Amino acid sequence: MKKLLLISLFYSFTLLLFSQTQQIENLQRQQKAIQEEIKNTNKLYLDVKKQTTTILDRINLINKQIASRRELINVQRSEIEALQKEEQRLESEIERLNSELKKKQEDYATAIKGMLNHKHKQNKLLFVLSGKSIGESLRRLQYLREYSKWQRSQAEEIKKQNAQIAQKKDALIKAKAEKEKSLLALQEESKKLESEEKIRQSEITQARGKERELRQALQQKQRQADQLNSQIEKLIAEEVARQEREEEARRLAEAKKQAAKPAADTKTPKSSESSAKTETASPSTGTSPRIDPNASRVSAETFNLSKDFAANKGKLPMPVTGASTIVGNFGTKRHSEWNVTTNSNGVDIQAERGADIRAVFDGEVSKVFSFPGSNTCVIVRHGDYYTFYANIYDLYVKQGDKVKAGQSLGRIFTDPDTGVSRMHFQLWQKTTKINPAPWLNRG
């Protein structure tokens, strides 16, 4: 029973140690990802030209920067708490090991003292030979061997315990140093946050003088977004309906084929041709792909993706190469500063000038069309899922093309007046729109 209790305590301790270490490592990974996000956002913020027409863009980016900075500070605080717990655990462990060591040293010292004070401190050979019989002498010899072995094992255990204590002390020193480093980093991030909030306030103050103009700009953007969304919904609904019709036609054709077979027909069937005919791409809507050596290139990155689209939530690559950040979220947003409500069926992603817009998963280019304010747009079908990419100006693909995850669809359009390079990305499951942000790997 006692042995089982010791095993249970050891298992619980090991589990706690692993859990604590894993938590610290996870928090450190989160920090690196957020720091990369902040770096990207800051780079994009500096790329945007400072003029009246870009006030909203700059405010969006600085808001994103502040939100990421606050998230980083929260993660750093969690790491400090975890390091403090680790420090306390190590101190407790060192205390326990010291207590065990002291007990072993005392037991060892008592045994040595007893041996020295024993009448058998005389010559060992004489002790063995002075037995009253051969059997007693042999028993004395065995006793001396076992006693000597016990002494060596005790000395070895004490040595190991000392090494273990030294190791724990080194780990404690490291944990304290990590905590001090994290505290300094937290102070530094807090200062940066304060500075960014001042920049944001400056941008907001400047924007208030242009409130009417900015409200009109937001309303105009929302009208364009609504028109684009209507077009996307229509095209995807048509595509879904077409796929369903073709699937039904294939099913009926297969059923008729099976019904027409003679019951007694035992001939070996000929190799059947695929019932799913290659789909003929419908004519492009006036947007022709540029013949480019990069047309079929796939990013050198490896995307550890499942073949099942639905199994890749949180793993899909960002739909644009290089530094990028989400500046417009899915769903309804109330802009309290301008008294305007906007709604989005996807996310807006700001990227670097000249970045490539890329497919997030293997699929087929279902539609290519142009739309005012969004340049060339592409819809890619991935089975029951569809992804939409807007603001392409240099097209690399055409309708009907098969594409791979990471393959470039074209280059992102950069507004020459503002320096802003932004794309719009949507995700649909048949005719149901989905928030794409949780599906993207932004690490």
C-alpha positions as CSV (number, residue, x, y, z in Angstrom):
1,M,0.0,0.0,0.0
2,K,2.8,2.3,0.9
3,K,4.6,1.5,-2.4
4,L,1.5,2.3,-4.3
5,L,1.1,5.6,-2.5
6,L,4.7,6.6,-3.3
7,I,4.2,5.7,-7.0
8,S,1.1,7.8,-7.1
9,L,2.8,10.8,-5.5
10,F,5.8,10.4,-7.9
11,Y,3.4,10.3,-10.9
12,S,1.5,13.3,-9.7
13,F,4.7,15.3,-9.2
14,T,6.0,14.3,-12.6
15,L,2.7,15.3,-14.2
16,L,2.8,18.7,-12.4
17,L,6.4,19.3,-13.4
18,F,5.6,18.5,-17.1
19,S,2.5,20.6,-17.0
20,Q,4.3,23.6,-15.6
21,T,7.2,23.4,-18.0
22,Q,4.8,22.9,-21.0
23,Q,2.8,26.0,-19.9
24,I,5.9,28.2,-19.8
25,E,7.0,26.9,-23.3
26,N,3.5,27.5,-24.7
27,L,3.5,31.1,-23.3
28,Q,6.9,31.8,-24.8
29,R,5.7,30.5,-28.2
30,Q,2.7,32.7,-28.0
31,Q,4.9,35.7,-27.2
32,K,7.0,35.1,-30.3
33,A,3.9,34.9,-32.5
34,I,2.5,38.1,-31.1
35,Q,5.8,39.9,-31.4
36,E,6.0,38.9,-35.1
37,E,2.4,40.2,-35.6
38,I,3.4,43.5,-33.9
39,K,6.5,43.7,-36.1
40,N,4.4,43.1,-39.3
41,T,1.8,45.6,-38.3
42,N,4.4,48.3,-37.4
43,K,6.1,47.8,-40.8
44,L,2.7,48.1,-42.6
45,Y,1.8,51.2,-40.6
46,L,5.1,52.9,-41.6
47,D,4.4,52.0,-45.3
48,V,1.1,53.9,-45.4
49,K,1.5,57.5,-46.6
50,K,0.3,60.1,-44.0
51,Q,-2.5,62.0,-45.7
52,T,-6.2,62.7,-45.2
53,T,-7.4,59.7,-47.2
54,T,-5.3,57.2,-45.2
55,I,-6.4,58.4,-41.7
56,L,-8.8,55.4,-41.3
57,D,-6.1,53.0,-42.5
58,R,-3.6,54.3,-40.0
59,I,-6.1,54.2,-37.2
60,N,-7.0,50.6,-38.1
61,L,-3.3,49.6,-38.0
62,I,-2.5,51.5,-34.7
63,N,-5.6,49.9,-33.2
64,K,-4.4,46.5,-34.3
65,Q,-0.9,47.3,-32.9
66,I,-2.4,48.3,-29.5
67,A,-4.6,45.2,-29.3
68,S,-1.6,43.0,-30.1
69,R,0.6,44.8,-27.6
70,R,-2.1,44.4,-24.8
71,E,-2.3,40.7,-25.7
72,L,1.5,40.4,-25.5
73,I,1.5,42.1,-22.1
74,N,-1.2,39.6,-20.8
75,V,0.8,36.7,-22.0
76,Q,4.0,38.1,-20.4
77,R,2.1,38.5,-17.1
78,S,0.9,34.8,-17.4
79,E,4.5,33.8,-18.0
80,I,5.8,35.7,-15.0
81,E,3.1,33.9,-12.8
82,A,4.1,30.6,-14.3
83,L,7.8,31.3,-13.6
84,Q,7.0,32.3,-10.0
85,K,5.2,29.0,-9.5
86,E,8.2,27.2,-11.0
87,E,10.5,29.1,-8.7
88,Q,8.4,28.1,-5.7
89,R,8.3,24.5,-6.8
90,L,12.1,24.4,-7.2
91,E,12.6,25.9,-3.8
92,S,10.3,23.4,-2.3
93,E,12.0,20.6,-4.1
94,I,15.4,21.7,-3.0
95,E,14.2,21.8,0.6
96,R,12.8,18.3,0.3
97,L,16.0,17.0,-1.2
98,N,18.1,18.6,1.5
99,S,15.9,17.1,4.2
100,E,16.3,13.6,2.6
101,L,20.0,14.1,2.2
102,K,20.4,15.1,5.8
103,K,18.5,11.9,6.9
104,K,20.7,9.7,4.7
105,Q,23.9,11.4,6.0
106,E,22.8,10.9,9.6
107,D,21.9,7.2,8.9
108,Y,25.2,6.7,7.2
109,A,27.2,8.4,10.0
110,T,25.3,6.3,12.7
111,A,26.2,3.1,10.8
112,I,29.8,4.0,10.5
113,K,30.0,5.0,14.1
114,G,28.3,1.7,15.2
115,M,30.8,-0.3,13.2
116,L,33.8,1.5,14.7
117,N,32.4,1.1,18.2
118,H,31.6,-2.5,17.6
119,K,33.8,-5.2,19.0
120,H,34.4,-6.3,15.4
121,K,36.4,-3.3,14.6
122,Q,39.3,-5.7,14.8
123,N,40.8,-7.2,11.7
124,K,38.1,-8.4,9.3
125,L,40.0,-11.6,8.6
126,L,40.3,-12.4,12.2
127,F,36.6,-11.7,12.7
128,V,35.7,-14.2,10.0
129,L,38.2,-16.9,11.2
130,S,37.2,-16.6,14.9
131,G,33.8,-18.1,14.2
132,K,32.9,-21.2,16.3
133,S,32.2,-23.2,13.2
134,I,32.8,-23.1,9.4
135,G,29.1,-22.2,9.0
136,E,29.4,-19.2,11.3
137,S,32.6,-18.0,9.6
138,L,30.8,-18.2,6.2
139,R,27.9,-16.2,7.6
140,R,30.3,-13.6,9.0
141,L,31.9,-13.3,5.6
142,Q,28.5,-12.8,3.9
143,Y,27.6,-10.2,6.5
144,L,30.8,-8.2,5.9
145,R,30.2,-8.3,2.1
146,E,26.6,-7.2,2.4
147,Y,27.5,-4.5,4.9
148,S,30.3,-3.2,2.6
149,K,27.9,-3.2,-0.3
150,W,25.3,-1.2,1.7
151,Q,28.0,1.3,2.7
152,R,29.0,1.9,-1.0
153,S,25.3,2.2,-2.1
154,Q,24.6,4.8,0.7
155,A,27.7,6.8,-0.3
156,E,26.6,6.7,-3.9
157,E,23.1,7.8,-3.0
158,I,24.4,10.7,-1.0
159,K,26.6,11.7,-4.0
160,K,23.6,11.5,-6.4
161,Q,21.5,13.5,-4.0
162,N,24.1,16.3,-3.9
163,A,24.3,16.4,-7.7
164,Q,20.5,16.5,-7.9
165,I,20.4,19.4,-5.4
166,A,23.1,21.3,-7.4
167,Q,21.0,20.7,-10.6
168,K,17.8,22.0,-8.9
169,K,19.7,25.1,-7.6
170,D,21.0,25.8,-11.2
171,A,17.4,25.5,-12.5
172,L,16.2,27.9,-9.7
173,I,18.9,30.4,-10.7
174,K,17.8,30.1,-14.3
175,A,14.1,30.5,-13.4
176,K,14.8,33.6,-11.4
177,A,16.8,35.1,-14.3
178,E,14.0,34.3,-16.7
179,K,11.5,36.0,-14.4
180,E,13.7,39.1,-14.1
181,K,14.0,39.1,-17.9
182,S,10.2,38.8,-18.3
183,L,9.6,41.6,-15.8
184,L,11.9,43.9,-17.8
185,A,10.3,42.9,-21.1
186,L,6.9,43.6,-19.5
187,Q,8.0,47.1,-18.4
188,E,9.4,47.7,-22.0
189,E,6.1,46.6,-23.6
190,S,4.1,48.8,-21.2
191,K,6.1,51.8,-22.3
192,K,5.6,51.0,-26.0
193,L,1.9,50.6,-25.4
194,E,1.7,54.0,-23.7
195,S,3.6,55.5,-26.7
196,E,1.2,53.8,-29.2
197,E,-1.9,55.0,-27.4
198,K,-0.5,58.6,-27.7
199,I,-0.1,58.1,-31.4
200,R,-3.6,56.7,-31.7
201,Q,-5.0,59.7,-29.8
202,S,-3.1,62.0,-32.2
203,E,-4.6,60.2,-35.2
204,I,-8.1,60.4,-33.7
205,T,-7.7,64.1,-33.0
206,Q,-6.6,64.7,-36.6
207,A,-9.5,62.5,-37.8
208,R,-12.1,64.5,-35.8
209,G,-11.5,67.5,-38.0
210,K,-12.4,65.3,-41.0
211,E,-15.3,63.5,-39.4
212,R,-17.9,64.2,-42.1
213,E,-15.5,63.3,-44.9
214,L,-14.5,60.1,-43.1
215,R,-18.0,59.0,-42.4
216,Q,-18.9,59.4,-46.0
217,A,-15.8,57.4,-47.0
218,L,-16.9,54.6,-44.6
219,Q,-20.4,54.6,-46.0
220,Q,-19.1,54.5,-49.6
221,K,-16.9,51.5,-48.7
222,Q,-19.8,49.8,-47.1
223,R,-22.0,50.3,-50.2
224,Q,-19.2,48.8,-52.4
225,A,-18.8,45.9,-49.9
226,D,-22.6,45.2,-50.0
227,Q,-22.6,45.2,-53.8
228,L,-19.6,42.9,-53.9
229,N,-21.1,40.6,-51.2
230,S,-24.3,40.3,-53.3
231,Q,-22.3,39.3,-56.3
232,I,-20.2,36.8,-54.4
233,E,-23.4,35.2,-52.8
234,K,-25.0,35.0,-56.3
235,L,-21.9,33.4,-57.9
236,I,-21.4,30.9,-55.1
237,A,-25.1,30.0,-55.0
238,E,-25.0,29.4,-58.8
239,E,-21.8,27.3,-58.4
240,V,-23.3,25.2,-55.6
241,A,-26.5,24.7,-57.6
242,R,-24.6,23.6,-60.6
243,Q,-22.5,21.2,-58.6
244,E,-25.6,19.7,-57.1
245,R,-27.3,19.4,-60.5
246,E,-24.3,17.6,-61.9
247,E,-24.1,15.3,-58.9
248,E,-27.8,14.4,-59.2
249,A,-27.4,13.8,-63.0
250,R,-24.4,11.5,-62.3
251,R,-26.4,9.7,-59.7
252,L,-29.4,9.2,-62.0
253,A,-27.2,8.1,-64.9
254,E,-25.5,5.5,-62.7
255,A,-28.9,4.3,-61.4
256,K,-30.2,3.8,-65.0
257,K,-27.0,2.1,-66.0
258,Q,-27.3,-0.4,-63.1
259,A,-31.1,-1.0,-63.9
260,A,-30.3,-1.7,-67.6
261,K,-27.9,-4.5,-66.8
262,P,-29.3,-8.0,-67.6
263,A,-29.8,-10.0,-64.4
264,A,-28.0,-13.0,-65.8
265,D,-25.1,-11.0,-67.3
266,T,-22.0,-12.6,-65.9
267,K,-19.5,-11.1,-68.3
268,T,-16.6,-9.3,-66.9
269,P,-17.5,-5.6,-67.1
270,K,-15.3,-3.4,-69.3
271,S,-13.3,-0.7,-67.6
272,S,-15.8,2.2,-67.2
273,E,-14.9,5.7,-68.1
274,S,-15.2,8.2,-65.4
275,S,-18.7,9.5,-65.1
276,A,-17.4,12.8,-63.9
277,K,-16.5,14.6,-67.2
278,T,-13.9,17.3,-67.1
279,E,-15.6,20.5,-66.4
280,T,-15.4,23.1,-69.3
281,A,-14.4,26.5,-67.9
282,S,-16.9,29.1,-68.8
283,P,-15.5,32.2,-70.5
284,S,-13.7,34.7,-68.4
285,T,-15.6,37.9,-67.6
286,G,-13.1,40.1,-69.4
287,T,-10.1,39.4,-67.1
288,S,-7.3,37.6,-68.8
289,P,-4.4,36.0,-66.9
290,R,-0.9,37.4,-67.6
291,I,1.5,34.8,-69.0
292,D,4.0,34.8,-66.2
293,P,6.8,32.4,-65.2
294,N,5.4,32.5,-61.7
295,A,2.0,31.3,-62.8
296,S,2.3,27.8,-61.4
297,R,4.7,28.5,-58.5
298,V,3.9,27.3,-55.1
299,S,5.4,28.8,-52.0
300,A,8.5,27.0,-50.7
301,E,6.8,26.9,-47.3
302,T,5.4,23.5,-46.2
303,F,1.8,23.6,-45.0
304,N,1.2,20.5,-42.9
305,L,-2.4,20.3,-44.1
306,S,-4.9,17.4,-44.0
307,K,-6.5,16.4,-47.3
308,D,-9.9,17.1,-45.7
309,F,-10.5,20.9,-45.8
310,A,-12.7,20.9,-42.7
311,A,-9.8,19.3,-40.6
312,N,-7.5,22.3,-41.3
313,K,-9.1,24.9,-39.0
314,G,-6.3,27.1,-37.6
315,K,-3.8,25.6,-40.1
316,L,-4.6,27.3,-43.4
317,P,-1.8,29.7,-44.6
318,M,-2.4,33.4,-44.8
319,P,-3.8,34.1,-48.3
320,V,-1.0,36.6,-48.9
321,T,2.8,36.3,-48.8
322,G,5.2,38.3,-46.6
323,A,4.3,40.5,-43.7
324,S,0.6,40.9,-43.3
325,T,-2.1,41.5,-40.6
326,I,-5.9,41.4,-40.4
327,V,-7.2,45.0,-40.2
328,G,-10.9,44.4,-40.9
329,N,-12.8,41.7,-39.0
330,F,-15.7,39.5,-40.0
331,G,-19.2,40.5,-39.0
332,T,-20.8,43.8,-37.8
333,K,-18.7,46.6,-36.3
334,R,-19.9,49.8,-34.8
335,H,-17.5,52.8,-35.4
336,S,-18.4,55.0,-32.4
337,E,-16.0,57.7,-33.5
338,W,-17.9,58.2,-36.8
339,N,-21.4,57.0,-35.9
340,V,-21.3,54.4,-38.7
341,T,-22.0,50.6,-38.6
342,T,-20.2,48.4,-41.1
343,N,-20.6,44.7,-41.9
344,S,-18.2,42.3,-43.5
345,N,-18.6,38.8,-44.9
346,G,-14.8,38.2,-44.6
347,V,-11.6,39.8,-43.3
348,D,-9.5,42.6,-44.8
349,I,-5.8,41.8,-44.8
350,Q,-3.1,44.5,-45.2
351,A,0.2,43.3,-46.8
352,E,3.4,44.5,-48.3
353,R,3.7,46.1,-51.7
354,G,4.2,43.5,-54.4
355,A,3.0,40.6,-52.2
356,D,1.4,37.6,-53.9
357,I,-2.2,36.6,-53.1
358,R,-2.2,32.8,-52.8
359,A,-4.6,29.9,-52.5
360,V,-5.0,28.6,-49.0
361,F,-5.8,25.0,-50.0
362,D,-5.8,22.7,-53.1
363,G,-8.8,23.5,-55.3
364,E,-10.1,24.7,-58.7
365,V,-10.5,28.2,-59.8
366,S,-14.3,28.5,-60.0
367,K,-14.8,32.1,-61.0
368,V,-12.7,35.1,-62.1
369,F,-14.3,38.5,-62.4
370,S,-13.7,42.2,-62.0
371,F,-15.5,44.5,-59.6
372,P,-15.2,48.2,-59.1
373,G,-13.0,49.0,-56.1
374,S,-11.8,45.4,-55.8
375,N,-10.0,45.0,-59.1
376,T,-9.8,41.3,-60.1
377,C,-11.5,38.8,-57.8
378,V,-11.1,35.0,-57.7
379,I,-13.3,32.2,-56.2
380,V,-11.6,28.9,-55.6
381,R,-13.7,25.8,-54.9
382,H,-12.4,23.2,-52.4
383,G,-15.2,20.5,-52.5
384,D,-18.0,21.9,-50.4
385,Y,-15.9,24.9,-49.3
386,Y,-15.1,28.1,-51.3
387,T,-12.5,30.8,-50.7
388,F,-12.7,34.3,-52.2
389,Y,-9.8,36.6,-52.9
390,A,-10.2,40.3,-53.9
391,N,-7.9,43.1,-55.1
392,I,-5.7,41.2,-57.5
393,Y,-4.2,43.3,-60.2
394,D,-1.7,40.9,-61.9
395,L,-3.6,37.7,-62.5
396,Y,-1.6,34.4,-62.8
397,V,-4.6,31.9,-63.2
398,K,-7.7,31.5,-65.2
399,Q,-11.1,29.9,-64.6
400,G,-10.9,26.1,-64.5
401,D,-7.3,26.0,-63.3
402,K,-6.3,23.5,-60.6
403,V,-4.3,25.2,-57.9
404,K,-2.3,23.9,-54.9
405,A,-2.1,25.3,-51.3
406,G,0.3,28.3,-51.4
407,Q,0.1,28.7,-55.2
408,S,0.0,32.4,-56.3
409,L,-3.2,33.6,-57.9
410,G,-1.8,37.0,-58.7
411,R,-0.2,40.1,-57.1
412,I,-1.9,42.4,-54.6
413,F,-3.0,45.8,-55.8
414,T,-1.2,48.7,-54.1
415,D,-2.9,52.1,-54.2
416,P,-0.2,54.4,-55.7
417,D,-1.7,57.4,-53.9
418,T,-1.8,56.0,-50.4
419,G,0.7,53.1,-50.4
420,V,-2.0,50.8,-49.0
421,S,-1.9,47.1,-50.2
422,R,-5.0,45.4,-48.9
423,M,-7.0,42.3,-50.0
424,H,-10.3,41.0,-48.9
425,F,-10.7,37.3,-48.1
426,Q,-13.9,35.2,-47.5
427,L,-14.6,31.6,-46.6
428,W,-17.9,29.8,-47.5
429,Q,-19.2,26.3,-46.8
430,K,-21.6,26.0,-49.7
431,T,-23.9,29.0,-49.3
432,T,-23.0,29.6,-45.6
433,K,-20.4,32.3,-44.9
434,I,-17.9,31.6,-42.2
435,N,-15.5,33.8,-40.2
436,P,-12.2,33.0,-41.9
437,A,-9.9,34.4,-39.1
438,P,-10.0,31.2,-36.9
439,W,-9.1,29.1,-39.9
440,L,-5.9,30.9,-40.7
441,N,-2.5,30.1,-39.2
442,R,-1.1,33.5,-38.2
443,G,1.8,32.1,-36.2
